[in-house]
Amino acid sequence: MNATLDEKIEVARDNLQQRVAIKLRELLVQGVLTPGAKLNERELCERLGVSRTPLREAIRLLAAEGLITLDPGRGAFAPVLSLEDVAHTFDVLAVLEGLAAELAASQITAAELAELQELQQQMQAAFKRHDLPDYYRANARVHDLLNLASRNPVLRETWKQLNARMHALRFRSNQDEAKWAQALQEHEHILAALQARDGPALRDLLVQHLRRKREAVLEQLAGTSVSQAA
């Protein structure tokens, strides 16, 4: 009986930790926790409505994913990535997403295709009302679903780990409306190629999509560095 109760308690704790981790990810992605900022446990507990134990568990979880930096004796910080780190990571992501899309072309289900069509409509609606958070949530699900449809667990786990580090940068790069509109148009082409189940075309589209995202992110980071230096 005690073992059963302990298992139930552990599940509940894990669920709370996961929920807190999701909220922390959102704060990092949306730039509420800026690069280099120290995570204030008291403020975060109040903001998220939790005690310090699940917060610290969530912080350790995100630190293992590379989304938070732990500095012994100083605390937890939102990570700061160099331009070189960002460039190299996007180079690898482009290859991974291209391969995932090519594999997905022949294996994606009708239900997954229908969800992608719905997500495209959601992104278009969010763009029209200038709702970047809603757009990004739908956009992130598109890339996740394409990766899932590759049916390659090794590829997926590698992609998830690297993509987690780039979440915040991918989100903020769409704050330029012209680049945002271009990204939306690229997604229309991606969906059309997927509906045609054209694997090679999908691979090329995703590689180019990620390379453009890479350049947009690097341009934004370089501009931020110049502004801070001035």
Residue, then its C-alpha position, 0 to 999 in steps of 0.5 A: m500500500n505504501a509503495t502505491l501511495d509513494e508512486k502516486i505522490e512522485v507522479a504528482r510531483d513530476n507533473l508539477q515540475q513539468r508544468v513549472a518547466i513549461k512556464l519557465r521555457e515560455l519566460l525564456v522564449q518570450g524574452v521575459l528572462t533575458p540572456g544573462a539575467k539571474l533567476n530570482e527564486r522568490e519572484l519566480c515562485e510568486r509569479l508561477g504560484v509554486s513553492r521553491t522545491p518544484l521551481r528548483e526541480a524545474i530549473r535543474l531540468l532546464a539546466a540539463e537541456g542547456l536552457i539555463t546555466l547553473d553557476p555554483g555559489r551564484g545561482a541560475f542564469a538565463p544562458v548567453l550564447s555567442l554568435e559562433d554558438v548560434a551559427h553552428t547550432f543553426d547549421v546543424l538544425a538545418v540539416l536535421e530539419g531537412l532530413a526530418a522533412e524528407l523522411a516525413a514526406s513518405q510517412i506522415t499520416a492523414a491526421e498529421l497533415a490535417e493538423l498541419q493545415e490547421l496550424q497554418q491557418q492559425m499562423q496566418a490568423a496570428f500574423k494578421r492580428h500581430d499576435l507573435p506568441d500565438y504565432y510562435r506556439a503554432n509555428a513550434r508545433v509545426h516544426d515539432l510535428l514534422n520532426l515527429a513524422s520522420r519516425n526516427p527517434v534518434l534524429r528526434e532526440t538530437w533535434k529536440q536538444l539543439n532546438a531547445r537552445m534556439h527557442a528564444l532566438r527563433f521567437r524573437s527573430n520574427q519581431d521584424e514584420a518583413k521577415w515574419a511575413q517571409a517565414l509565413q510564406e515559406h511555411e505555405h510552400i513547405l505545406a504544399a510540398l508535404q501535401a505533394r509528398d515531395g521529399p527532396a523539395l521538402r528537404d531543400l525548403l527546410v534547409q533554406h528556411l533554417r538558413r534564413k532564420r540563422e541569418a535573421v537571428l545573427e543579424q538581430l544579435a549583432g545589432t543588439s551587441v552594437s546597441q549595448a556597446a554604444 
